[in-house]
């Protein structure tokens, strides 16, 4: 069971109690982050979060985009608006070609 520890978080550094992960849990999380699945999850999370925060918190959104592009580039780009637009156009073109051949 994780140990409870007090940390300072939030505005004004309010103290709150949180459960600290064990060393084994930290090692497992690091191993997961290094896996392809972990990279996908983090790239997706950063792409979606940066898009959602673009107008509300542009500085945070920019930092998230930077981290996503730099550390999780392969998976990050899959979830960007630009990639989705490219995929949509490619699908439309494939559909046209398919209709022409029938």
C-alpha positions as CSV (number, residue, x, y, z in Angstrom):
1,X,0.0,0.0,0.0
2,X,1.4,3.4,-0.9
3,X,2.6,5.6,1.9
4,X,0.7,8.8,2.6
5,X,2.7,11.9,2.3
6,X,2.0,15.6,2.5
7,X,3.0,17.8,-0.5
8,X,2.5,21.4,-1.5
9,X,0.3,21.8,-4.5
10,X,-1.8,24.5,-6.3
11,X,-2.1,28.2,-5.9
12,X,-0.5,29.4,-2.7
13,X,1.1,25.9,-2.3
14,X,-1.7,24.5,-0.2
15,X,-0.7,21.3,1.6
16,X,-2.6,18.2,0.8
17,X,-2.2,14.6,1.6
18,X,-1.5,12.1,-1.2
19,X,-0.6,8.5,-1.5
20,X,3.0,8.2,-2.6
21,X,3.7,5.3,-5.1
22,X,6.2,2.6,-4.0
23,X,9.6,2.3,-5.7
24,X,8.3,-0.8,-7.5
25,X,5.3,1.1,-8.9
26,X,7.5,4.0,-10.1
27,X,9.8,1.5,-11.9
28,X,6.7,-0.2,-13.5
29,X,5.4,3.1,-14.7
30,X,8.7,4.1,-16.2
31,X,8.9,0.8,-18.0
32,X,5.3,1.3,-19.3
33,X,6.2,4.8,-20.5
34,X,9.1,3.4,-22.4
35,X,6.9,0.9,-24.2
36,X,5.2,1.6,-27.5
37,X,1.8,1.6,-25.7
38,X,3.0,4.1,-23.2
39,X,4.4,6.3,-25.9
40,X,1.1,6.1,-27.7
41,X,-0.9,7.0,-24.6
42,X,1.3,10.0,-23.7
43,X,1.5,11.2,-27.3
44,X,-2.3,11.0,-27.6
45,X,-2.8,12.7,-24.2
46,X,-0.5,15.6,-25.1
47,X,-2.0,16.1,-28.6
48,X,-5.6,16.2,-27.3
49,X,-4.7,18.3,-24.2
50,X,-2.7,20.8,-26.2
51,X,-5.6,21.2,-28.7
52,X,-8.2,21.6,-25.9
53,X,-6.1,24.2,-24.1
54,X,-5.1,26.2,-27.1
55,X,-7.5,29.1,-26.4
56,X,-7.9,28.7,-22.6
57,X,-4.2,28.3,-21.6
58,X,-2.0,29.0,-24.7
59,X,1.3,28.8,-22.8
60,X,0.5,25.4,-21.4
61,X,-0.8,24.2,-24.7
62,X,2.4,25.3,-26.4
63,X,4.5,23.5,-23.9
64,X,2.5,20.3,-24.3
65,X,2.8,20.5,-28.1
66,X,6.6,21.0,-27.7
67,X,6.9,17.9,-25.4
68,X,4.6,15.9,-27.7
69,X,6.5,16.8,-30.9
70,X,9.9,16.3,-29.3
71,X,9.5,13.2,-27.1
72,X,6.5,11.4,-28.5
73,X,6.6,12.6,-32.1
74,X,5.5,9.5,-33.9
75,X,2.3,9.0,-31.8
76,X,1.7,12.7,-31.1
77,X,1.2,13.6,-34.8
78,X,-1.4,10.9,-35.3
79,X,-3.8,12.9,-33.0
80,X,-3.1,16.4,-34.4
81,X,-5.7,18.3,-36.4
82,X,-3.3,18.5,-39.4
83,X,-2.9,14.7,-39.5
84,X,-6.6,14.1,-39.2
85,X,-7.2,16.5,-42.1
86,X,-4.6,14.6,-44.2
87,X,-6.2,11.3,-43.4
88,X,-9.7,12.6,-44.3
89,X,-8.5,13.9,-47.7
90,X,-6.7,10.6,-48.4
91,X,-9.8,8.6,-47.5
92,X,-11.9,10.8,-49.8
93,X,-9.5,10.4,-52.6
94,X,-9.5,6.6,-52.1
95,X,-13.3,6.6,-52.1
96,X,-13.3,8.5,-55.4
97,X,-10.8,6.1,-57.0
98,X,-12.8,3.1,-55.8
99,X,-16.0,4.5,-57.3
100,X,-14.3,5.2,-60.6
101,X,-13.0,1.7,-60.8
102,X,-16.4,0.1,-60.3
